[in-house]
């Protein structure tokens, strides 16, 4: 008999603790609202939940304020995954020396320059249709006035574009830019004499600065 009474008392305590724990959990979950002894939210005649004086939107629950809960869920949605970086260009940047394309101080593409463009640029533009836009940039050396060198580099970039278009490359796939003498590759500060086209040593030393660069600017991503 005693064992039976002890078992009943123990079971009663366990159930009491379980109910208290559940009620506490409900009260924490619904801490912004008035709750009854069973852990249910107290509502008015219009089925609206009674909020406590310290209620905040962060305490909203679906039973009482579903619209606020939806907004909170949307705000907490993870951000979309952004690719780590641009895809590798279909081909590397191409450097074409001005002397290969043009006569000195000129912007008309020479015959051997046209062949160079065919081999280095036209062929690649046809081989890689995913390349939507290339940037053709003209560069000049420092001999002469800044404004003149800027114009010369503009004309050379435009001449290259015009030739590429004449070979079947769509004009929309080519953009041009001109840097003039602003981005030299070599300085040649140790060459003596006047800075003019008659100073053959200086002209030869500055040769790497006179160039046209062709590089991929816009490329369609590879379909996987």
Rosetta blueprint (number, residue, H / E / L):
1 X L
2 X H
3 X H
4 X H
5 X H
6 X H
7 X H
8 X H
9 X H
10 X H
11 X H
12 X H
13 X H
14 X H
15 X H
16 X H
17 X H
18 X H
19 X H
20 X H
21 X H
22 X H
23 X H
24 X H
25 X H
26 X H
27 X H
28 X H
29 X H
30 X L
31 X L
32 X L
33 X E
34 X L
35 X E
36 X L
37 X L
38 X L
39 X L
40 X L
41 X E
42 X L
43 X E
44 X L
45 X L
46 X L
47 X L
48 X L
49 X E
50 X L
51 X E
52 X L
53 X L
54 X L
55 X L
56 X L
57 X H
58 X H
59 X H
60 X L
61 X L
62 X L
63 X L
64 X L
65 X L
66 X H
67 X H
68 X H
69 X H
70 X H
71 X H
72 X H
73 X H
74 X H
75 X H
76 X L
77 X L
78 X L
79 X L
80 X L
81 X L
82 X L
83 X L
84 X L
85 X L
86 X L
87 X L
88 X L
89 X L
90 X L
91 X L
92 X L
93 X L
94 X E
95 X E
96 X E
97 X E
98 X H
99 X H
100 X H
101 X H
102 X L
103 X L
104 X L
105 X L
106 X L
107 X L
108 X L
109 X L
110 X L
111 X H
112 X H
113 X H
114 X H
115 X H
116 X H
117 X H
118 X H
119 X H
120 X H
121 X H
122 X H
123 X H
124 X H
125 X H
126 X H
127 X H
128 X L
129 X L
130 X L
131 X E
132 X E
133 X E
134 X E
135 X E
136 X E
137 X E
138 X E
139 X E
140 X L
141 X L
142 X L
143 X L
144 X L
145 X L
146 X H
147 X H
148 X H
149 X H
150 X H
151 X H
152 X H
153 X H
154 X H
155 X H
156 X H
157 X H
158 X H
159 X H
160 X H
161 X H
162 X H
163 X H
164 X H
165 X H
166 X H
167 X L
168 X L
169 X L
170 X L
171 X H
172 X H
173 X H
174 X E
175 X E
176 X E
177 X E
178 X E
179 X E
180 X E
181 X L
182 X L
183 X L
184 X L
185 X L
186 X L
187 X L
188 X L
189 X L
190 X L
191 X L
192 X L
193 X L
194 X L
195 X L
196 X L
197 X L
198 X L
199 X L
200 X H
201 X H
202 X H
203 X H
204 X H
205 X H
206 X H
207 X H
208 X H
209 X H
210 X L
211 X E
212 X E
213 X E
214 X E
215 X E
216 X E
217 X E
218 X E
219 X E
220 X L
221 X L
222 X L
223 X L
224 X L
